[in-house]
Amino acid sequence: MRNNTSSESVPAFLCFSGFYFQARFLWVSRIFPCVRDRVLELHIAGVGPGEV
């Protein structure tokens, strides 16, 4: 019984962690361009990242 539950929890954990990293990657890929554009705008305006 104990061996059965542990073997079932591993695939569930891998599925959850895979979904978590996929969602995190999608979030980063969606937010990063906006942040990058904002930093480029500030840099072009003469404001360095350290002055923000």
N, C-alpha and C positions, 0 to 999 in steps of 0.2 A: 504493500500500500504506500509506504513512504517512498519507495523507489519510483513508483508510478507517478506520484504527484510531482516529484522533483523533475522527472523527465518531461512532464507536461508544462512545467513552469518555465523551462529554459526556452523553448520555441516562442512562447508568449512574450518573454522578456526580450528576445532578439527581435521579434516583430515590433514591439513597442519602441525599442531603442532605434530601430531602423526608421520607423515613422517619425520619431522625434528628430533624428538627424536630418531626415528629408525635409521636414517642415522647417527646421532651423536653416537649412541650406536655401530653401525657397525664400524665407524671410530675408536672409542676408543678400541673396541675389536681387531681391526686389528693393530693399532699402539702400544698399550700398551705392547704386548709381545716383540716387538722390543726394546722398551725403557727399559723394565725390563731386557732383555738379556744384553743390553748395560751397565746398572747399575751393573748387576752381574759381568760382565767382568771387569769393573773398580774396583769393590769391591775386586774381586779375585786378581787383579793386585796390590792391596794395596792402591788404591786411593779411599777415601771416597767421598760420594755425596757432602759434603760441600767444597771439594777441586776442584771440576770440574768448 
